[in-house]
């Protein structure tokens, strides 16, 4: 049970987050809105993502630090997919009756540790209560004007890459690493990109559909102890999927897995056989 009340909790969060405040945050926690002042040479990118108890995490498998880390990592993974640098985040947190002060402190320890790793200011948010813990992260990043990576610009003849092996079991993949380093490294040559959270087959289908192309996979890199089925359809990998002209050298650790073709729009094939459009879908469980 939270003993300090909402005002006390807000004040405690504000003090903990004050250790890193980016110079472009004009107003942060405590006002009705955060004020961010970009320069004229940047495009800002924004994303929002839920993290919900018994959907994205479970109390018996994830520590409070794990949950706080993952709440921010989900937003930063989207920022990475755009080839952007993180700037700030807003966090809305709804607490369940079983949550106590120590749990909240540990949650923010995990959240703020990752925020400081990527110089991301926690600039504000909201607090409420509910039957199960729920988080909503809003993340903002910046990219040089016109250079944001998108899903709709893959070209026929491009190679398809992923930033690492796939098929990580979500119950043991407790603190996913947003691949911001990879996003920044490929921004100069990648033609399209997105993050992999719903399974390779479904996410690559989405990229191909947005770009009006198809894809043929040559191989699927699988993490030790997992399966190709999990890598194709399981989700929760938090790696980057990107396309680039053939012959371009991708960052170390990235794997070339196939190529972009001019077949039926959205079709993804492996070994000549079309894969089903299937992966993690909140509304088809």
VEXDREN-2710 file (C-alpha; in Angstrom, 1 decimal):
% VEXDREN-2710
k/r/px/py/pz
1/UNK/0.0/0.0/0.0
2/UNK/1.2/3.5/-0.9
3/UNK/1.5/5.5/2.3
4/UNK/2.8/8.9/1.2
5/UNK/-0.2/9.9/-0.9
6/UNK/-0.2/11.1/-4.5
7/UNK/1.5/14.5/-3.8
8/UNK/4.2/12.9/-1.7
9/UNK/4.8/10.2/-4.4
10/UNK/5.0/12.8/-7.2
11/UNK/7.5/14.8/-5.1
12/UNK/9.6/11.7/-4.4
13/UNK/9.6/10.8/-8.1
14/UNK/10.6/14.4/-9.1
15/UNK/13.5/14.4/-6.7
16/UNK/14.8/11.0/-7.9
17/UNK/14.5/12.0/-11.6
18/UNK/16.3/15.3/-11.1
19/UNK/19.7/13.6/-11.3
20/UNK/19.5/13.9/-15.1
21/UNK/17.6/16.7/-16.8
22/UNK/18.5/17.4/-20.4
23/UNK/19.2/21.0/-21.3
24/UNK/16.3/21.2/-23.7
25/UNK/13.7/20.4/-21.0
26/UNK/12.4/23.9/-20.1
27/UNK/9.7/22.5/-17.7
28/UNK/9.4/19.0/-16.4
29/UNK/7.7/17.1/-13.6
30/UNK/5.3/19.3/-11.6
31/UNK/3.7/21.3/-14.5
32/UNK/0.7/20.2/-16.6
33/UNK/2.9/19.6/-19.6
34/UNK/6.6/19.1/-20.2
35/UNK/8.2/21.8/-22.3
36/UNK/10.8/20.7/-24.9
37/UNK/12.7/23.2/-27.0
38/UNK/14.3/21.6/-30.1
39/UNK/16.6/23.4/-32.5
40/UNK/15.5/24.1/-36.1
41/UNK/17.7/21.3/-37.6
42/UNK/16.0/18.3/-35.9
43/UNK/12.9/16.2/-36.5
44/UNK/11.3/15.0/-33.2
45/UNK/9.9/11.4/-33.1
46/UNK/7.3/10.3/-30.5
47/UNK/6.1/6.9/-29.5
48/UNK/3.8/5.5/-26.8
49/UNK/3.6/1.9/-25.5
50/UNK/1.7/0.0/-22.8
51/UNK/3.2/-2.4/-20.2
52/UNK/0.5/-4.3/-18.4
53/UNK/0.6/-6.9/-15.6
54/UNK/-0.2/-10.5/-16.8
55/UNK/0.1/-9.3/-20.5
56/UNK/3.7/-8.1/-20.7
57/UNK/5.0/-9.1/-17.3
58/UNK/4.2/-11.2/-14.3
59/UNK/4.9/-10.5/-10.6
60/UNK/6.4/-14.0/-10.1
61/UNK/8.9/-13.8/-13.0
62/UNK/9.8/-10.0/-13.1
63/UNK/11.3/-8.0/-10.3
64/UNK/10.2/-4.4/-9.9
65/UNK/13.5/-3.3/-11.4
66/UNK/12.8/-5.5/-14.4
67/UNK/9.4/-4.0/-14.9
68/UNK/10.7/-0.4/-14.6
69/UNK/13.5/-1.2/-17.1
70/UNK/11.1/-2.8/-19.6
71/UNK/8.6/0.0/-19.3
72/UNK/11.2/2.4/-20.7
73/UNK/12.9/-0.1/-23.0
74/UNK/9.7/-0.6/-25.0
75/UNK/9.7/3.1/-25.9
76/UNK/13.4/3.4/-26.5
77/UNK/13.2/0.4/-28.9
78/UNK/10.8/2.3/-31.1
79/UNK/13.1/5.4/-30.9
80/UNK/16.0/3.1/-32.0
81/UNK/14.0/1.9/-35.0
82/UNK/13.8/5.5/-36.3
83/UNK/17.5/6.0/-36.0
84/UNK/16.9/8.7/-33.4
85/UNK/18.6/9.7/-30.1
86/UNK/16.4/9.6/-27.0
87/UNK/15.5/13.0/-25.5
88/UNK/12.9/12.5/-22.8
89/UNK/10.0/10.3/-21.6
90/UNK/6.7/10.7/-19.9
91/UNK/5.4/7.8/-17.7
92/UNK/1.8/7.2/-16.6
93/UNK/1.7/4.5/-13.9
94/UNK/-1.4/2.9/-12.5
95/UNK/-0.8/1.0/-9.3
96/UNK/-2.6/-2.1/-8.0
97/UNK/-3.6/-2.6/-4.3
98/UNK/-0.8/-5.0/-3.7
99/UNK/1.9/-2.4/-4.6
100/UNK/3.8/-0.8/-1.7
101/UNK/6.4/2.1/-1.4
102/UNK/9.3/-0.3/-1.7
103/UNK/8.0/-1.7/-4.9
104/UNK/7.6/1.8/-6.4
105/UNK/11.1/2.8/-5.4
106/UNK/12.5/-0.4/-7.0
107/UNK/10.5/0.2/-10.1
108/UNK/11.9/3.6/-10.6
109/UNK/15.4/2.3/-9.8
110/UNK/15.1/0.1/-12.9
111/UNK/13.5/2.8/-15.0
112/UNK/15.9/5.5/-14.1
113/UNK/19.0/3.4/-14.5
114/UNK/18.1/2.7/-18.2
115/UNK/17.1/6.4/-18.6
116/UNK/20.5/7.6/-17.5
117/UNK/22.3/5.0/-19.7
118/UNK/20.7/6.7/-22.7
119/UNK/20.5/10.3/-21.3
120/UNK/16.7/10.3/-21.3
121/UNK/15.0/12.7/-19.0
122/UNK/11.9/11.6/-17.1
123/UNK/10.0/14.8/-17.8
124/UNK/6.6/14.0/-16.3
125/UNK/3.6/11.7/-16.4
126/UNK/0.6/10.7/-14.4
127/UNK/-0.3/8.4/-11.4
128/UNK/-3.5/6.4/-10.8
129/UNK/-4.7/3.1/-9.3
130/UNK/-6.3/0.0/-10.9
131/UNK/-6.7/-3.7/-10.3
132/UNK/-3.4/-4.6/-12.0
133/UNK/-0.3/-2.6/-12.6
134/UNK/-0.3/-0.7/-15.9
135/UNK/2.3/1.6/-17.4
136/UNK/2.1/3.9/-20.4
137/UNK/5.4/5.2/-21.7
138/UNK/5.7/8.2/-24.1
139/UNK/9.2/8.6/-25.5
140/UNK/10.6/11.4/-27.6
141/UNK/13.7/11.2/-29.7
142/UNK/15.5/13.5/-32.2
143/UNK/17.0/12.9/-35.6
144/UNK/18.6/15.2/-38.2
145/UNK/15.8/16.6/-40.3
146/UNK/14.7/14.2/-43.0
147/UNK/16.8/11.3/-41.8
148/UNK/14.4/9.3/-39.7
149/UNK/14.2/5.7/-40.7
150/UNK/10.7/4.5/-41.7
151/UNK/9.0/1.3/-42.6
152/UNK/7.7/2.4/-46.1
153/UNK/11.0/2.9/-47.9
154/UNK/12.5/-0.6/-48.5
155/UNK/13.5/-1.2/-52.2
156/UNK/13.5/-4.2/-54.4
157/UNK/17.1/-5.6/-54.3
158/UNK/17.8/-4.5/-50.8
159/UNK/19.2/-7.0/-48.3
160/UNK/17.2/-7.7/-45.1
161/UNK/19.1/-7.6/-41.8
162/UNK/18.4/-8.1/-38.1
163/UNK/20.6/-6.8/-35.3
164/UNK/20.8/-10.1/-33.4
165/UNK/19.5/-13.6/-32.9
166/UNK/15.8/-14.1/-32.4
167/UNK/13.4/-16.2/-30.3
168/UNK/14.1/-14.9/-26.8
169/UNK/11.5/-16.3/-24.4
170/UNK/9.8/-13.3/-22.8
171/UNK/9.6/-14.9/-19.3
172/UNK/13.4/-15.0/-19.2
173/UNK/14.2/-11.9/-21.3
174/UNK/13.7/-9.7/-18.3
175/UNK/15.7/-6.6/-19.3
176/UNK/15.6/-6.1/-23.1
177/UNK/18.3/-3.9/-24.6
178/UNK/17.0/-1.1/-26.9
179/UNK/19.2/-1.2/-29.9
180/UNK/19.8/2.6/-30.1
181/UNK/23.4/2.0/-31.0
182/UNK/22.5/0.0/-34.0
183/UNK/19.8/2.5/-35.1
184/UNK/22.3/5.4/-35.0
185/UNK/24.9/3.3/-36.8
186/UNK/22.7/2.3/-39.8
187/UNK/20.9/5.6/-40.1
188/UNK/23.2/6.8/-42.9
189/UNK/22.6/3.8/-45.2
190/UNK/19.5/1.8/-44.1
191/UNK/16.5/2.2/-46.4
192/UNK/13.8/1.1/-43.9
193/UNK/13.7/-0.1/-40.3
194/UNK/11.4/-1.2/-37.5
195/UNK/11.9/-2.9/-34.1
196/UNK/11.0/-6.6/-33.7
197/UNK/8.5/-7.1/-30.9
198/UNK/5.8/-9.2/-32.5
199/UNK/7.8/-11.9/-34.3
200/UNK/9.9/-11.8/-37.5
201/UNK/7.2/-13.1/-39.8
202/UNK/4.6/-10.6/-38.8
203/UNK/6.9/-7.6/-38.4
204/UNK/8.7/-8.2/-41.8
205/UNK/5.2/-8.6/-43.4
206/UNK/4.3/-5.1/-42.0
207/UNK/7.5/-3.6/-43.3
208/UNK/6.9/-5.1/-46.7
209/UNK/3.3/-4.1/-46.8
210/UNK/4.2/-0.5/-46.0
211/UNK/6.9/-0.5/-48.7
212/UNK/4.9/-2.2/-51.4
213/UNK/7.4/-5.1/-51.7
214/UNK/7.9/-8.8/-50.7
215/UNK/10.7/-10.5/-48.9
216/UNK/12.6/-13.9/-49.2
217/UNK/14.4/-15.1/-46.1
218/UNK/17.5/-17.2/-46.5
219/UNK/18.0/-18.0/-42.8
220/UNK/16.6/-17.2/-39.4
221/UNK/19.2/-16.6/-36.6
222/UNK/17.9/-18.3/-33.5
223/UNK/19.1/-17.8/-29.9
224/UNK/20.6/-20.8/-28.1
225/UNK/17.9/-22.9/-26.6
226/UNK/15.0/-21.5/-28.7
227/UNK/13.4/-22.7/-31.9
228/UNK/12.8/-21.3/-35.4
229/UNK/9.1/-21.2/-34.7
230/UNK/9.7/-19.0/-31.7
231/UNK/12.0/-16.7/-33.7
232/UNK/9.4/-16.4/-36.5
233/UNK/6.3/-15.9/-34.5
234/UNK/7.0/-15.4/-30.8
235/UNK/7.9/-11.7/-30.5
236/UNK/9.5/-9.8/-27.6
237/UNK/13.0/-9.8/-29.2
238/UNK/13.6/-6.0/-29.2
239/UNK/16.1/-6.4/-32.0
240/UNK/16.1/-4.1/-35.1
241/UNK/14.9/-5.2/-38.5
242/UNK/16.3/-3.1/-41.4
243/UNK/16.9/-3.1/-45.1
244/UNK/20.0/-1.8/-46.9
245/UNK/21.5/-1.9/-50.4
246/UNK/23.3/-5.1/-51.1
247/UNK/27.0/-4.9/-50.4
248/UNK/26.7/-2.5/-47.5
249/UNK/28.6/-3.6/-44.4
250/UNK/26.2/-3.5/-41.4
251/UNK/27.4/-3.1/-37.8
252/UNK/29.1/-5.9/-36.0
253/UNK/26.7/-8.5/-34.7
254/UNK/24.0/-7.8/-37.3
255/UNK/22.9/-10.8/-39.5
256/UNK/21.9/-10.7/-43.1
257/UNK/18.8/-12.9/-43.4
258/UNK/17.3/-12.3/-46.9
259/UNK/16.4/-9.9/-49.6
260/UNK/13.6/-7.7/-50.8
261/UNK/11.7/-8.7/-53.9
262/UNK/8.9/-7.7/-56.2
263/UNK/6.5/-10.5/-55.4
264/UNK/3.0/-10.2/-53.8
265/UNK/3.0/-7.1/-51.6
266/UNK/3.5/-8.1/-47.9
267/UNK/4.5/-11.7/-48.6
268/UNK/7.4/-13.2/-46.6
269/UNK/8.8/-16.5/-47.8
270/UNK/11.4/-18.9/-46.3
271/UNK/12.9/-21.5/-48.6
272/UNK/10.5/-20.6/-51.3
273/UNK/7.4/-21.2/-49.2
274/UNK/5.2/-18.2/-48.1
275/UNK/5.0/-17.8/-44.3
276/UNK/1.7/-17.3/-42.6
277/UNK/1.0/-13.8/-41.4
278/UNK/1.2/-14.7/-37.8
279/UNK/2.9/-13.4/-34.7
280/UNK/2.0/-11.8/-31.4
281/UNK/-1.3/-10.0/-31.7
282/UNK/-3.1/-8.6/-28.7
283/UNK/-6.5/-9.2/-30.2
284/UNK/-5.9/-12.8/-31.6
285/UNK/-4.8/-14.6/-28.5
END
